[in-house]
Amino acid sequence: MMDDILLLQTIERYLSGKMLPDEKSFFEQHRKNVPEIDQMVVEHSMFIHQMEDYAANHNLKHKLHDVHNTLLADHQINEGGEISTKGKVVKIWNKYRKVTAIAAVVGGAIALMISGLVAFFAPVNQQAIKELGQEVEKLKNVQTYQGKQINDVKSKTPVGAEVRGGGSGFLIDAKGYIVTNSHVLRNSKFANVYNNGKEYRTRIILQDNTRDLAILKIEDEDFVAAKSLPYSINNKNNIDLGEVIFTLGYPRNEMVFTQGFLSAKTGYNGDTLSCQIQMTANPGNSGGPVLNNNGEVIGILSTKEAQLEGVTFAITSKYIHRMVDQLKSSDTSYSKIKLPTYSSIKGMDRVSQVKKMEDCIFFIRAYN
Amino acid sequence: MKAEFNEQALLKGLAENDTKAIETIYKDNFTMVQSYILNNNGSYDDARDVFQEAMIALYEKAQSESFVLTCKINTYVYSICRRLWLKRLQQLGRYSNQVDGLEETVQVEEDLEIHEKRNTDFAIMERALQSLGEPCRSLIEGFYIKKMDMLALSKTFGYTNADNAKTQKYKCLMRLKKLFFAQYNIGE
C-alpha cells in the first residue's frame, strides 16, 4: 500500500514537471523497463487531465451562475417582466378582472350578432382552398406572348373569343387525348392548347366537375401524334409518404419544373379523392401531372390551401383511369383510348426525364 | 476589423476564465437566446440552462488547440442554443411548430457531439466522486477543484500534519481512480 502511494506520488511529481533532471532521466529509464509503471503513468496522466477538465467545467458553471446573477442585479439582462410582459399582464388582469368579464360578455354578444348578420346578408363562399387555374387578366398577357411566338402562323383563336381560364394539361394517350382539371375549363365552350410555340385546336370531350377532371382531344391537322408516351399513369392505390415528386406546368408563359414531396395520403379535410403534396404551386399549375421518380404519373395538381404556402393538393391518378373507363363504356367511339402503363423514363436522371416529357405537357387556354 | 479583434480577445479571455470577458459575452448574447427560447415554448429557467450550456461549449471550443471560430460569436452561440433547445424539446415530447428568428445559423453538430462526450465523462467523474464518501470527497475536491494547498487542507480537516493529509489524499485518489475507470471503461 505504502509503495503504491509512493509510486503515485512519484508519478505525479513526474507529470507536473517537478523532478530534477537526474531523477527524471532515472525515472524515464525505469518507465521504459517496466511496462506496468509505463501504463500507470499513462493512466494517471489521463486521469489527472480528466480531473482538471472536470474542475474547470465545475468552476465555469459556478462562474456563469455568478455572472448571471450579477448581470441580473445590474439590469443588464432581464428575467420576467420586460421581455414577455407577462408580469404586467397578470397585474392588469387582476385589477380589471370584473370590468373585463363584463366587457367580454358584451363584446361576445355583439360579435355573435354581427357575425349572424354577416352570415345572413352576405352570400360569400369563402374558399379555404384555391384552384390553381390561371386568372383571366394574367392570361391576356400570356396570350400576347404566345401570340408572338406563333406570329408566322395564322392564329387559330376565333375572332372575338374571350379568354375564360387557363392552366396545364398532359397527354394520356398519344393520339391526342389530354387530361386537365375541369375548373380550368369552367364557363368555357372550347379550348386551345399550346406546346413549343405551336397552337392546336381541341374539343372538350368530358368535364367531370365532381372529380374536377376533364378530357380534351386535339383535333388539328398540324398535330403529329407520337408513337407512345414516356410516362405511365398509375392505377394503384399505393402512395408512399415522403416520396419525391415533381411537376411540369405553365404558371407563366413557359414551362416550369417544380419539385416537392408527397406529404399526406388524403387531401383537404381528409378528401380521399386527392393527396397532399409539399410544393409551391402557382395559378396555372392546375392540371399539370405529378410524377414520382420512376416517371409514373400519380396525380394531377389541382388546388392549394389558400392560407398556407406550399400545401398543395393533387387528384389521385386512379381517378383518371376511372373517368376514362366510364367514358369508354358510355361512348364506343372512345373505346380506343389506352392509358400508358409503361414508363420508359424510369431510372433516368431528372433532366432527361423532363426532356422526354416536354412535348406531352400543354398550356391550355379556354374560351367562351 | 476592430470588431473582429475584439471578438478574438473576448474568446481568449473566455479561455483564460477572465470574468470581464465572460460577462461581456454573456451580456451581449443572452437576451437574444432568451427571447428565442421563450418564443419556442421555453421558460426563463430553460433559457438560462441552455445559454449556460452553450457558453460552456464555446469555452471548450476556445480552449481546444485547433480552435478556429469561423463565424461571429453571436451566430455560434445562437446556433448551439437552437440545436440544444430543439433536442430538449424533442426529448420532452414538446416538439411544436418552430418559430425561428431571422438570425443566421452555422453547422454545430460536430462541436456538440464533442461537447456531449465531455459531458458524459464529467457525469462519470461526478458519480465516482459521489460514491467516494466523506471525507475523501471533500479532500479531493479541495485539492483538485478548489486548488487549496496541502497545509490549508490538513488544517481544515484536522490532520496533524500536511504529510498525513497527503497520504490520505493519495489513498482517496487511488479509490477514486478505480471507481472512475470502472465506469469509464464500460462507457468506452
Interface residues (C-beta under 8 A of the other chain):
Chain A: M1 D4 I5 L8 Q9 E43 H44 F47 Q50 M51 E52 D53 Y54 A55 A56 N57 H58 N59 L60 K61 K63 L64 H65 V67 H68 T70 L71 Q76 I77 N78 E79 G80 I83 S84
Chain B: N17 T19 I22 E23 Y26 K27 F30 T31 Q34 S35 L38 Y44 R48 Q52 M55 I56 Y59 R118 D121 F122 M125 E126 Y144 I145 K147 K166 T167 Y170 K171 L173 M174 K177 F180 F181
